[in-house]
Amino acid sequence: MGKGGFKELKVWQKSKALAVYVYKMTNSGKFGQDYSLRDQIRRAVVSIPSNIAEGDERETDKEAVRYFYIAKGSAAEALTQAIIAYEIGYIQEDIFKEIENKCIEISKMLSKLIAARSKTFNP
């Protein structure tokens, strides 16, 4: 795609929105005081749209797919950290469910994007 076209990708838009949501949600309360877990989940959620953008700007679909897989891994990482945050009482169930649903949705969207882009080099 190239030239900033990644901004048109629904999966990029949803993952960027998730990153903004998590940044705001981790600003206060117990999360705001646990710099280690807060920074870890923030890095994970920022990695998702960042890798989608970087992948989409790559020269080949094969290169792009590698970055989409990294983004997918970051979604799993963010979900794991949200599970931990929920289980130790940093976030309420409704906030956890919101993050969980978004991570699962983004991961499914990335799987479809990976499959579509893989057809060009794995027909």
N, CA, C and O atoms as a Tinker XYZ file with bonds, in Angstrom:
   492  protein
     1  N      0.842000   -1.189000    0.000000    73     2
     2  CA     0.000000    0.000000    0.000000    64     1     3
     3  C      0.882000    1.246000    0.000000    63     2     4     5
     4  O      0.960000    1.946000   -1.010000    81     3
     5  N      1.541000    1.529000    1.110000    73     3     6
     6  CA     2.499000    2.627000    1.162000    64     5     7
     7  C      1.874000    4.003000    1.312000    63     6     8     9
     8  O      0.654000    4.158000    1.260000    81     7
     9  N      2.718000    4.981000    1.495000    73     7    10
    10  CA     2.344000    6.391000    1.579000    64     9    11
    11  C      1.233000    6.671000    2.599000    63    10    12    13
    12  O      0.286000    7.402000    2.310000    81    11
    13  N      1.360000    6.090000    3.777000    73    11    14
    14  CA     0.408000    6.385000    4.838000    64    13    15
    15  C     -0.946000    5.719000    4.688000    63    14    16    17
    16  O     -1.875000    6.043000    5.427000    81    15
    17  N     -1.076000    4.795000    3.750000    73    15    18
    18  CA    -2.345000    4.104000    3.531000    64    17    19
    19  C     -2.772000    3.242000    4.707000    63    18    20    21
    20  O     -3.939000    2.862000    4.813000    81    19
    21  N     -1.832000    2.932000    5.590000    73    19    22
    22  CA    -2.162000    2.115000    6.757000    64    21    23
    23  C     -3.273000    2.752000    7.592000    63    22    24    25
    24  O     -4.018000    2.047000    8.272000    81    23
    25  N     -3.388000    4.091000    7.543000    73    23    26
    26  CA    -4.410000    4.784000    8.322000    64    25    27
    27  C     -5.819000    4.414000    7.869000    63    26    28    29
    28  O     -6.784000    4.606000    8.608000    81    27
    29  N     -5.933000    3.887000    6.663000    73    27    30
    30  CA    -7.234000    3.463000    6.128000    64    29    31
    31  C     -7.599000    2.055000    6.595000    63    30    32    33
    32  O     -8.759000    1.654000    6.500000    81    31
    33  N     -6.632000    1.311000    7.091000    73    31    34
    34  CA    -6.894000   -0.062000    7.532000    64    33    35
    35  C     -7.708000   -0.040000    8.831000    63    34    36    37
    36  O     -7.315000    0.587000    9.815000    81    35
    37  N     -8.851000   -0.738000    8.811000    73    35    38
    38  CA    -9.708000   -0.791000   10.007000    64    37    39
    39  C     -8.949000   -1.369000   11.200000    63    38    40    41
    40  O     -9.132000   -0.916000   12.330000    81    39
    41  N     -8.105000   -2.359000   10.958000    73    39    42
    42  CA    -7.367000   -2.991000   12.052000    64    41    43
    43  C     -6.373000   -2.007000   12.672000    63    42    44    45
    44  O     -6.137000   -2.046000   13.879000    81    43
    45  N     -5.792000   -1.131000   11.858000    73    43    46
    46  CA    -4.900000   -0.099000   12.409000    64    45    47
    47  C     -5.710000    0.886000   13.256000    63    46    48    49
    48  O     -5.297000    1.257000   14.354000    81    47
    49  N     -6.872000    1.305000   12.732000    73    47    50
    50  CA    -7.720000    2.255000   13.449000    64    49    51
    51  C     -8.160000    1.695000   14.803000    63    50    52    53
    52  O     -8.126000    2.393000   15.815000    81    51
    53  N     -8.574000    0.426000   14.806000    73    51    54
    54  CA    -9.032000   -0.206000   16.048000    64    53    55
    55  C     -7.878000   -0.395000   17.037000    63    54    56    57
    56  O     -8.054000   -0.213000   18.242000    81    55
    57  N     -6.718000   -0.754000   16.532000    73    55    58
    58  CA    -5.582000   -0.976000   17.440000    64    57    59
    59  C     -5.040000    0.348000   17.982000    63    58    60    61
    60  O     -4.579000    0.409000   19.122000    81    59
    61  N     -5.094000    1.385000   17.185000    73    59    62
    62  CA    -4.686000    2.713000   17.666000    64    61    63
    63  C     -5.649000    3.192000   18.743000    63    62    64    65
    64  O     -5.227000    3.762000   19.749000    81    63
    65  N     -6.939000    2.962000   18.534000    73    63    66
    66  CA    -7.947000    3.330000   19.533000    64    65    67
    67  C     -7.735000    2.549000   20.835000    63    66    68    69
    68  O     -7.908000    3.097000   21.924000    81    67
    69  N     -7.367000    1.288000   20.724000    73    67    70
    70  CA    -7.073000    0.481000   21.913000    64    69    71
    71  C     -5.888000    1.067000   22.673000    63    70    72    73
    72  O     -5.914000    1.147000   23.901000    81    71
    73  N     -4.859000    1.474000   21.955000    73    71    74
    74  CA    -3.675000    2.058000   22.599000    64    73    75
    75  C     -4.048000    3.331000   23.353000    63    74    76    77
    76  O     -3.601000    3.532000   24.482000    81    75
    77  N     -4.853000    4.182000   22.748000    73    75    78
    78  CA    -5.290000    5.419000   23.396000    64    77    79
    79  C     -6.109000    5.081000   24.650000    63    78    80    81
    80  O     -5.922000    5.697000   25.700000    81    79
    81  N     -7.000000    4.117000   24.538000    73    79    82
    82  CA    -7.837000    3.694000   25.657000    64    81    83
    83  C     -6.974000    3.189000   26.817000    63    82    84    85
    84  O     -7.186000    3.585000   27.963000    81    83
    85  N     -6.010000    2.322000   26.529000    73    83    86
    86  CA    -5.161000    1.752000   27.573000    64    85    87
    87  C     -4.288000    2.834000   28.208000    63    86    88    89
    88  O     -4.093000    2.838000   29.424000    81    87
    89  N     -3.766000    3.745000   27.398000    73    87    90
    90  CA    -2.959000    4.842000   27.965000    64    89    91
    91  C     -3.771000    5.639000   28.980000    63    90    92    93
    92  O     -3.294000    5.923000   30.079000    81    91
    93  N     -4.993000    5.997000   28.613000    73    91    94
    94  CA    -5.845000    6.780000   29.510000    64    93    95
    95  C     -6.220000    5.980000   30.754000    63    94    96    97
    96  O     -6.213000    6.513000   31.864000    81    95
    97  N     -6.544000    4.716000   30.569000    73    95    98
    98  CA    -6.996000    3.853000   31.650000    64    97    99
    99  C     -5.879000    3.565000   32.659000    63    98   100   101
   100  O     -6.160000    3.324000   33.832000    81    99
   101  N     -4.644000    3.588000   32.225000    73    99   102
   102  CA    -3.528000    3.251000   33.123000    64   101   103
   103  C     -2.918000    4.483000   33.796000    63   102   104   105
   104  O     -1.900000    4.377000   34.480000    81   103
   105  N     -3.532000    5.637000   33.606000    73   103   106
   106  CA    -3.005000    6.872000   34.189000    64   105   107
   107  C     -3.226000    6.999000   35.679000    63   106   108   109
   108  O     -2.486000    7.712000   36.357000    81   107
   109  N     -4.241000    6.314000   36.205000    73   107   110
   110  CA    -4.587000    6.526000   37.609000    64   109   111
   111  C     -4.795000    5.208000   38.343000    63   110   112   113
   112  O     -4.634000    4.125000   37.780000    81   111
   113  N     -5.155000    5.331000   39.607000    73   111   114
   114  CA    -5.420000    4.159000   40.426000    64   113   115
   115  C     -4.165000    3.333000   40.666000    63   114   116   117
   116  O     -3.043000    3.831000   40.577000    81   115
   117  N     -4.381000    2.060000   40.972000    73   115   118
   118  CA    -3.262000    1.156000   41.243000    64   117   119
   119  C     -2.358000    1.015000   40.024000    63   118   120   121
   120  O     -1.139000    0.901000   40.149000    81   119
   121  N     -2.972000    1.024000   38.845000    73   119   122
   122  CA    -2.185000    0.911000   37.610000    64   121   123
   123  C     -1.201000    2.071000   37.485000    63   122   124   125
   124  O     -0.057000    1.884000   37.071000    81   123
   125  N     -1.649000    3.249000   37.840000    73   123   126
   126  CA    -0.820000    4.442000   37.732000    64   125   127
   127  C      0.401000    4.412000   38.631000    63   126   128   129
   128  O      1.369000    5.138000   38.401000    81   127
   129  N      0.354000    3.570000   39.657000    73   127   130
   130  CA     1.468000    3.476000   40.614000    64   129   131
   131  C      2.408000    2.314000   40.314000    63   130   132   133
   132  O      3.534000    2.277000   40.810000    81   131
   133  N      1.941000    1.360000   39.496000    73   131   134
   134  CA     2.768000    0.199000   39.150000    64   133   135
   135  C      3.424000    0.481000   37.792000    63   134   136   137
   136  O      2.923000    0.090000   36.738000    81   135
   137  N      4.560000    1.173000   37.865000    73   135   138
   138  CA     5.204000    1.635000   36.629000    64   137   139
   139  C      5.621000    0.478000   35.728000    63   138   140   141
   140  O      5.583000    0.602000   34.504000    81   139
   141  N      6.010000   -0.618000   36.309000    73   139   142
   142  CA     6.478000   -1.749000   35.518000    64   141   143
   143  C      5.364000   -2.342000   34.652000    63   142   144   145
   144  O      5.507000   -2.430000   33.432000    81   143
   145  N      4.259000   -2.746000   35.276000    73   143   146
   146  CA     3.154000   -3.338000   34.508000    64   145   147
   147  C      2.513000   -2.296000   33.599000    63   146   148   149
   148  O      2.140000   -2.602000   32.467000    81   147
   149  N      2.384000   -1.058000   34.094000    73   147   150
   150  CA     1.801000    0.010000   33.279000    64   149   151
   151  C      2.611000    0.216000   31.996000    63   150   152   153
   152  O      2.052000    0.282000   30.901000    81   151
   153  N      3.932000    0.315000   32.145000    73   151   154
   154  CA     4.783000    0.533000   30.972000    64   153   155
   155  C      4.762000   -0.667000   30.036000    63   154   156   157
   156  O      4.804000   -0.509000   28.816000    81   155
   157  N      4.698000   -1.864000   30.606000    73   155   158
   158  CA     4.680000   -3.092000   29.795000    64   157   159
   159  C      3.426000   -3.157000   28.920000    63   158   160   161
   160  O      3.522000   -3.420000   27.721000    81   159
   161  N      2.255000   -2.920000   29.508000    73   159   162
   162  CA     1.015000   -2.995000   28.722000    64   161   163
   163  C      0.945000   -1.850000   27.720000    63   162   164   165
   164  O      0.417000   -2.015000   26.620000    81   163
   165  N      1.477000   -0.689000   28.096000    73   163   166
   166  CA     1.501000    0.432000   27.149000    64   165   167
   167  C      2.396000    0.111000   25.952000    63   166   168   169
   168  O      2.029000    0.388000   24.810000    81   167
   169  N      3.556000   -0.465000   26.208000    73   167   170
   170  CA     4.445000   -0.842000   25.094000    64   169   171
   171  C      3.767000   -1.861000   24.183000    63   170   172   173
   172  O      3.880000   -1.780000   22.960000    81   171
   173  N      3.064000   -2.816000   24.780000    73   171   174
   174  CA     2.397000   -3.853000   23.984000    64   173   175
   175  C      1.313000   -3.260000   23.090000    63   174   176   177
   176  O      1.240000   -3.581000   21.904000    81   175
   177  N      0.458000   -2.385000   23.663000    73   175   178
   178  CA    -0.640000   -1.845000   22.847000    64   177   179
   179  C     -0.150000   -0.859000   21.785000    63   178   180   181
   180  O     -0.749000   -0.751000   20.715000    81   179
   181  N      0.928000   -0.146000   22.075000    73   179   182
   182  CA     1.483000    0.765000   21.064000    64   181   183
   183  C      2.152000   -0.025000   19.945000    63   182   184   185
   184  O      2.172000    0.412000   18.794000    81   183
   185  N      2.690000   -1.172000   20.282000    73   183   186
   186  CA     3.352000   -2.023000   19.290000    64   185   187
   187  C      2.388000   -2.534000   18.214000    63   186   188   189
   188  O      2.790000   -2.770000   17.075000    81   187
   189  N      1.121000   -2.703000   18.581000    73   187   190
   190  CA     0.158000   -3.261000   17.612000    64   189   191
   191  C     -0.017000   -2.331000   16.408000    63   190   192   193
   192  O      0.306000   -2.740000   15.292000    81   191
   193  N     -0.515000   -1.093000   16.580000    73   191   194
   194  CA    -0.675000   -0.240000   15.396000    64   193   195
   195  C      0.662000    0.154000   14.769000    63   194   196   197
   196  O      0.738000    0.378000   13.561000    81   195
   197  N      1.712000    0.239000   15.579000    73   195   198
   198  CA     3.036000    0.597000   15.034000    64   197   199
   199  C      3.524000   -0.449000   14.050000    63   198   200   201
   200  O      4.033000   -0.109000   12.982000    81   199
   201  N      3.375000   -1.726000   14.401000    73   199   202
   202  CA     3.823000   -2.796000   13.508000    64   201   203
   203  C      2.911000   -2.963000   12.297000    63   202   204   205
   204  O      3.374000   -3.340000   11.220000    81   203
   205  N      1.621000   -2.686000   12.465000    73   203   206
   206  CA     0.713000   -2.708000   11.311000    64   205   207
   207  C      1.149000   -1.630000   10.323000    63   206   208   209
   208  O      1.230000   -1.880000    9.120000    81   207
   209  N      1.428000   -0.430000   10.833000    73   207   210
   210  CA     1.858000    0.676000    9.969000    64   209   211
   211  C      3.184000    0.343000    9.292000    63   210   212   213
   212  O      3.332000    0.519000    8.083000    81   211
   213  N      4.145000   -0.137000   10.076000    73   211   214
   214  CA     5.451000   -0.452000    9.499000    64   213   215
   215  C      5.338000   -1.552000    8.445000    63   214   216   217
   216  O      5.949000   -1.468000    7.379000    81   215
   217  N      4.555000   -2.579000    8.752000    73   215   218
   218  CA     4.371000   -3.663000    7.789000    64   217   219
   219  C      3.730000   -3.184000    6.504000    63   218   220   221
   220  O      4.153000   -3.558000    5.410000    81   219
   221  N      2.708000   -2.354000    6.641000    73   219   222
   222  CA     1.987000   -1.875000    5.467000    64   221   223
   223  C      2.865000   -1.007000    4.577000    63   222   224   225
   224  O      2.618000   -0.905000    3.375000    81   223
   225  N      3.878000   -0.386000    5.148000    73   223   226
   226  CA     4.779000    0.475000    4.377000    64   225   227
   227  C      5.930000   -0.305000    3.721000    63   226   228   229
   228  O      6.691000    0.264000    2.939000    81   227
   229  N      6.060000   -1.582000    4.028000    73   227   230
   230  CA     7.159000   -2.388000    3.475000    64   229   231
   231  C      6.978000   -2.631000    1.983000    63   230   232   233
   232  O      5.882000   -2.517000    1.435000    81   231
   233  N      8.087000   -2.969000    1.352000    73   231   234
   234  CA     8.091000   -3.141000   -0.107000    64   233   235
   235  C      7.293000   -4.364000   -0.574000    63   234   236   237
   236  O      6.621000   -4.311000   -1.604000    81   235
   237  N      7.369000   -5.457000    0.179000    73   235   238
   238  CA     6.723000   -6.691000   -0.269000    64   237   239
   239  C      5.695000   -7.171000    0.753000    63   238   240   241
   240  O      5.763000   -6.838000    1.937000    81   239
   241  N      4.743000   -7.960000    0.263000    73   239   242
   242  CA     3.748000   -8.537000    1.164000    64   241   243
   243  C      4.406000   -9.495000    2.151000    63   242   244   245
   244  O      3.962000   -9.617000    3.293000    81   243
   245  N      5.465000  -10.175000    1.709000    73   243   246
   246  CA     6.159000  -11.105000    2.611000    64   245   247
   247  C      6.737000  -10.350000    3.809000    63   246   248   249
   248  O      6.629000  -10.809000    4.946000    81   247
   249  N      7.345000   -9.202000    3.555000    73   247   250
   250  CA     7.860000   -8.364000    4.649000    64   249   251
   251  C      6.715000   -7.849000    5.522000    63   250   252   253
   252  O      6.815000   -7.844000    6.749000    81   251
   253  N      5.635000   -7.420000    4.884000    73   251   254
   254  CA     4.481000   -6.879000    5.606000    64   253   255
   255  C      3.915000   -7.916000    6.568000    63   254   256   257
   256  O      3.620000   -7.607000    7.723000    81   255
   257  N      3.767000   -9.142000    6.088000    73   255   258
   258  CA     3.188000  -10.216000    6.895000    64   257   259
   259  C      4.011000  -10.466000    8.157000    63   258   260   261
   260  O      3.449000  -10.770000    9.210000    81   259
   261  N      5.323000  -10.344000    8.064000    73   259   262
   262  CA     6.184000  -10.533000    9.234000    64   261   263
   263  C      5.819000   -9.516000   10.324000    63   262   264   265
   264  O      5.741000   -9.869000   11.500000    81   263
   265  N      5.601000   -8.280000    9.939000    73   263   266
   266  CA     5.222000   -7.240000   10.901000    64   265   267
   267  C      3.805000   -7.451000   11.437000    63   266   268   269
   268  O      3.528000   -7.154000   12.599000    81   267
   269  N      2.911000   -7.964000   10.591000    73   267   270
   270  CA     1.550000   -8.234000   11.049000    64   269   271
   271  C      1.546000   -9.344000   12.102000    63   270   272   273
   272  O      0.753000   -9.318000   13.044000    81   271
   273  N      2.444000  -10.319000   11.931000    73   271   274
   274  CA     2.572000  -11.372000   12.947000    64   273   275
   275  C      3.097000  -10.795000   14.263000    63   274   276   277
   276  O      2.661000  -11.205000   15.339000    81   275
   277  N      4.017000   -9.857000   14.180000    73   275   278
   278  CA     4.532000   -9.207000   15.398000    64   277   279
   279  C      3.388000   -8.454000   16.085000    63   278   280   281
   280  O      3.254000   -8.509000   17.307000    81   279
   281  N      2.571000   -7.758000   15.305000    73   279   282
   282  CA     1.415000   -7.038000   15.856000    64   281   283
   283  C      0.459000   -8.008000   16.548000    63   282   284   285
   284  O     -0.068000   -7.716000   17.621000    81   283
   285  N      0.244000   -9.162000   15.923000    73   283   286
   286  CA    -0.634000  -10.191000   16.491000    64   285   287
   287  C     -0.073000  -10.685000   17.829000    63   286   288   289
   288  O     -0.822000  -10.894000   18.783000    81   287
   289  N      1.227000  -10.865000   17.889000    73   287   290
   290  CA     1.877000  -11.271000   19.133000    64   289   291
   291  C      1.725000  -10.211000   20.210000    63   290   292   293
   292  O      1.523000  -10.531000   21.381000    81   291
   293  N      1.824000   -8.950000   19.814000    73   291   294
   294  CA     1.662000   -7.856000   20.774000    64   293   295
   295  C      0.234000   -7.797000   21.315000    63   294   296   297
   296  O      0.025000   -7.435000   22.473000    81   295
   297  N     -0.749000   -8.150000   20.486000    73   295   298
   298  CA    -2.137000   -8.190000   20.952000    64   297   299
   299  C     -2.298000   -9.267000   22.024000    63   298   300   301
   300  O     -2.987000   -9.059000   23.023000    81   299
   301  N     -1.658000  -10.421000   21.813000    73   299   302
   302  CA    -1.706000  -11.496000   22.809000    64   301   303
   303  C     -0.990000  -11.071000   24.092000    63   302   304   305
   304  O     -1.434000  -11.386000   25.196000    81   303
   305  N      0.113000  -10.359000   23.933000    73   303   306
   306  CA     0.869000   -9.858000   25.084000    64   305   307
   307  C      0.021000   -8.870000   25.897000    63   306   308   309
   308  O     -0.030000   -8.956000   27.123000    81   307
   309  N     -0.635000   -7.942000   25.216000    73   307   310
   310  CA    -1.485000   -6.959000   25.890000    64   309   311
   311  C     -2.641000   -7.641000   26.613000    63   310   312   313
   312  O     -2.987000   -7.257000   27.730000    81   311
   313  N     -3.237000   -8.646000   25.985000    73   311   314
   314  CA    -4.339000   -9.377000   26.619000    64   313   315
   315  C     -3.845000  -10.093000   27.874000    63   314   316   317
   316  O     -4.524000  -10.084000   28.901000    81   315
   317  N     -2.676000  -10.708000   27.796000    73   315   318
   318  CA    -2.101000  -11.390000   28.963000    64   317   319
   319  C     -1.901000  -10.404000   30.115000    63   318   320   321
   320  O     -2.225000  -10.709000   31.262000    81   319
   321  N     -1.373000   -9.237000   29.808000    73   319   322
   322  CA    -1.136000   -8.229000   30.844000    64   321   323
   323  C     -2.446000   -7.701000   31.419000    63   322   324   325
   324  O     -2.519000   -7.383000   32.606000    81   323
   325  N     -3.477000   -7.606000   30.589000    73   323   326
   326  CA    -4.795000   -7.189000   31.070000    64   325   327
   327  C     -5.387000   -8.253000   31.996000    63   326   328   329
   328  O     -6.014000   -7.919000   33.001000    81   327
   329  N     -5.194000   -9.521000   31.665000    73   327   330
   330  CA    -5.667000  -10.615000   32.520000    64   329   331
   331  C     -5.002000  -10.509000   33.894000    63   330   332   333
   332  O     -5.666000  -10.619000   34.925000    81   331
   333  N     -3.693000  -10.296000   33.894000    73   331   334
   334  CA    -2.956000  -10.156000   35.156000    64   333   335
   335  C     -3.462000   -8.945000   35.935000    63   334   336   337
   336  O     -3.707000   -9.036000   37.138000    81   335
   337  N     -3.619000   -7.815000   35.253000    73   335   338
   338  CA    -4.096000   -6.583000   35.903000    64   337   339
   339  C     -5.471000   -6.807000   36.530000    63   338   340   341
   340  O     -5.745000   -6.323000   37.628000    81   339
   341  N     -6.325000   -7.536000   35.832000    73   339   342
   342  CA    -7.665000   -7.831000   36.353000    64   341   343
   343  C     -7.572000   -8.740000   37.584000    63   342   344   345
   344  O     -8.221000   -8.498000   38.601000    81   343
   345  N     -6.764000   -9.774000   37.470000    73   343   346
   346  CA    -6.679000  -10.750000   38.555000    64   345   347
   347  C     -6.026000  -10.195000   39.816000    63   346   348   349
   348  O     -6.277000  -10.704000   40.908000    81   347
   349  N     -5.199000   -9.166000   39.690000    73   347   350
   350  CA    -4.590000   -8.570000   40.885000    64   349   351
   351  C     -5.361000   -7.330000   41.347000    63   350   352   353
   352  O     -4.934000   -6.635000   42.269000    81   351
   353  N     -6.490000   -7.060000   40.705000    73   351   354
   354  CA    -7.375000   -6.003000   41.167000    64   353   355
   355  C     -7.060000   -4.602000   40.674000    63   354   356   357
   356  O     -7.537000   -3.626000   41.253000    81   355
   357  N     -6.261000   -4.479000   39.607000    73   355   358
   358  CA    -5.930000   -3.156000   39.075000    64   357   359
   359  C     -7.058000   -2.593000   38.218000    63   358   360   361
   360  O     -7.245000   -1.378000   38.151000    81   359
   361  N     -7.812000   -3.479000   37.559000    73   359   362
   362  CA    -8.903000   -3.023000   36.690000    64   361   363
   363  C    -10.166000   -3.822000   37.006000    63   362   364   365
   364  O    -10.109000   -4.975000   37.433000    81   363
   365  N    -11.296000   -3.175000   36.784000    73   363   366
   366  CA   -12.595000   -3.803000   36.994000    64   365   367
   367  C    -12.908000   -4.736000   35.828000    63   366   368   369
   368  O    -12.289000   -4.657000   34.767000    81   367
   369  N    -13.880000   -5.618000   36.045000    73   367   370
   370  CA   -14.238000   -6.606000   35.031000    64   369   371
   371  C    -14.689000   -5.966000   33.719000    63   370   372   373
   372  O    -14.335000   -6.457000   32.647000    81   371
   373  N    -15.464000   -4.877000   33.781000    73   371   374
   374  CA   -15.957000   -4.252000   32.549000    64   373   375
   375  C    -14.805000   -3.704000   31.705000    63   374   376   377
   376  O    -14.825000   -3.807000   30.478000    81   375
   377  N    -13.809000   -3.125000   32.360000    73   375   378
   378  CA   -12.639000   -2.619000   31.635000    64   377   379
   379  C    -11.845000   -3.784000   31.054000    63   378   380   381
   380  O    -11.392000   -3.732000   29.911000    81   379
   381  N    -11.682000   -4.837000   31.860000    73   379   382
   382  CA   -10.975000   -6.024000   31.356000    64   381   383
   383  C    -11.677000   -6.589000   30.127000    63   382   384   385
   384  O    -11.030000   -6.883000   29.122000    81   383
   385  N    -12.998000   -6.741000   30.202000    73   383   386
   386  CA   -13.758000   -7.313000   29.075000    64   385   387
   387  C    -13.615000   -6.447000   27.817000    63   386   388   389
   388  O    -13.524000   -6.963000   26.703000    81   387
   389  N    -13.597000   -5.141000   28.010000    73   387   390
   390  CA   -13.415000   -4.211000   26.880000    64   389   391
   391  C    -12.070000   -4.464000   26.195000    63   390   392   393
   392  O    -12.002000   -4.570000   24.970000    81   391
   393  N    -11.012000   -4.559000   26.985000    73   391   394
   394  CA    -9.672000   -4.812000   26.432000    64   393   395
   395  C     -9.612000   -6.200000   25.804000    63   394   396   397
   396  O     -9.078000   -6.375000   24.708000    81   395
   397  N    -10.163000   -7.181000   26.505000    73   395   398
   398  CA   -10.153000   -8.554000   25.988000    64   397   399
   399  C    -10.852000   -8.639000   24.634000    63   398   400   401
   400  O    -10.312000   -9.207000   23.685000    81   399
   401  N    -12.048000   -8.074000   24.551000    73   399   402
   402  CA   -12.809000   -8.119000   23.295000    64   401   403
   403  C    -12.061000   -7.423000   22.164000    63   402   404   405
   404  O    -12.033000   -7.914000   21.036000    81   403
   405  N    -11.455000   -6.278000   22.469000    73   403   406
   406  CA   -10.719000   -5.546000   21.435000    64   405   407
   407  C     -9.477000   -6.315000   20.984000    63   406   408   409
   408  O     -9.183000   -6.358000   19.789000    81   407
   409  N     -8.752000   -6.914000   21.912000    73   407   410
   410  CA    -7.560000   -7.691000   21.549000    64   409   411
   411  C     -7.923000   -8.887000   20.675000    63   410   412   413
   412  O     -7.232000   -9.185000   19.701000    81   411
   413  N     -9.009000   -9.570000   21.026000    73   411   414
   414  CA    -9.456000  -10.733000   20.246000    64   413   415
   415  C     -9.896000  -10.289000   18.848000    63   414   416   417
   416  O     -9.547000  -10.923000   17.851000    81   415
   417  N    -10.658000   -9.205000   18.782000    73   415   418
   418  CA   -11.125000   -8.694000   17.487000    64   417   419
   419  C     -9.939000   -8.291000   16.602000    63   418   420   421
   420  O     -9.908000   -8.627000   15.418000    81   419
   421  N     -8.979000   -7.584000   17.164000    73   419   422
   422  CA    -7.795000   -7.150000   16.412000    64   421   423
   423  C     -6.999000   -8.358000   15.932000    63   422   424   425
   424  O     -6.527000   -8.382000   14.795000    81   423
   425  N     -6.849000   -9.352000   16.790000    73   423   426
   426  CA    -6.112000  -10.560000   16.420000    64   425   427
   427  C     -6.782000  -11.286000   15.249000    63   426   428   429
   428  O     -6.102000  -11.755000   14.337000    81   427
   429  N     -8.117000  -11.378000   15.278000    73   427   430
   430  CA    -8.856000  -12.016000   14.178000    64   429   431
   431  C     -8.698000  -11.217000   12.887000    63   430   432   433
   432  O     -8.522000  -11.792000   11.813000    81   431
   433  N     -8.761000   -9.902000   12.995000    73   431   434
   434  CA    -8.595000   -9.047000   11.817000    64   433   435
   435  C     -7.188000   -9.203000   11.234000    63   434   436   437
   436  O     -7.011000   -9.229000   10.016000    81   435
   437  N     -6.198000   -9.306000   12.113000    73   435   438
   438  CA    -4.814000   -9.501000   11.646000    64   437   439
   439  C     -4.661000  -10.852000   10.961000    63   438   440   441
   440  O     -3.944000  -10.960000    9.966000    81   439
   441  N     -5.319000  -11.876000   11.472000    73   439   442
   442  CA    -5.261000  -13.203000   10.834000    64   441   443
   443  C     -5.786000  -13.132000    9.404000    63   442   444   445
   444  O     -5.212000  -13.731000    8.495000    81   443
   445  N     -6.886000  -12.395000    9.210000    73   443   446
   446  CA    -7.456000  -12.238000    7.867000    64   445   447
   447  C     -6.521000  -11.433000    6.966000    63   446   448   449
   448  O     -6.352000  -11.760000    5.791000    81   447
   449  N     -5.919000  -10.385000    7.516000    73   447   450
   450  CA    -4.975000   -9.567000    6.745000    64   449   451
   451  C     -3.747000  -10.390000    6.351000    63   450   452   453
   452  O     -3.271000  -10.302000    5.219000    81   451
   453  N     -3.249000  -11.177000    7.277000    73   451   454
   454  CA    -2.096000  -12.048000    7.006000    64   453   455
   455  C     -2.439000  -13.044000    5.911000    63   454   456   457
   456  O     -1.644000  -13.263000    4.998000    81   455
   457  N     -3.616000  -13.648000    5.994000    73   455   458
   458  CA    -4.040000  -14.620000    4.976000    64   457   459
   459  C     -4.146000  -13.964000    3.602000    63   458   460   461
   460  O     -3.713000  -14.534000    2.600000    81   459
   461  N     -4.723000  -12.764000    3.560000    73   459   462
   462  CA    -4.891000  -12.057000    2.284000    64   461   463
   463  C     -3.543000  -11.685000    1.678000    63   462   464   465
   464  O     -3.326000  -11.868000    0.480000    81   463
   465  N     -2.649000  -11.171000    2.492000    73   463   466
   466  CA    -1.333000  -10.741000    1.989000    64   465   467
   467  C     -0.426000  -11.935000    1.673000    63   466   468   469
   468  O      0.476000  -11.824000    0.843000    81   467
   469  N     -0.660000  -13.068000    2.327000    73   467   470
   470  CA     0.170000  -14.261000    2.083000    64   469   471
   471  C     -0.126000  -14.900000    0.733000    63   470   472   473
   472  O      0.708000  -15.627000    0.194000    81   471
   473  N     -1.291000  -14.636000    0.193000    73   471   474
   474  CA    -1.676000  -15.232000   -1.109000    64   473   475
   475  C     -0.736000  -14.796000   -2.227000    63   474   476   477
   476  O     -0.566000  -15.513000   -3.213000    81   475
   477  N     -0.129000  -13.633000   -2.076000    73   475   478
   478  CA     0.745000  -13.138000   -3.155000    64   477   479
   479  C      2.069000  -13.883000   -3.231000    63   478   480   481
   480  O      2.700000  -13.922000   -4.287000    81   479
   481  N      2.498000  -14.481000   -2.107000    73   479   482
   482  CA     3.760000  -15.228000   -2.151000    64   481   483
   483  C      3.607000  -16.696000   -1.765000    63   482   484   485
   484  O      4.577000  -17.452000   -1.817000    81   483
   485  N      2.380000  -17.114000   -1.371000    73   483   486
   486  CA     2.062000  -18.515000   -1.100000    64   485   487
   487  C      0.747000  -18.865000   -1.801000    63   486   488   489
   488  O     -0.246000  -19.166000   -1.139000    81   487
   489  N      0.736000  -18.827000   -3.142000    73   487   490
   490  CA    -0.549000  -19.043000   -3.837000    64   489   491
   491  C     -1.092000  -20.456000   -3.671000    63   490   492
   492  O     -2.157000  -20.773000   -4.200000    81   491
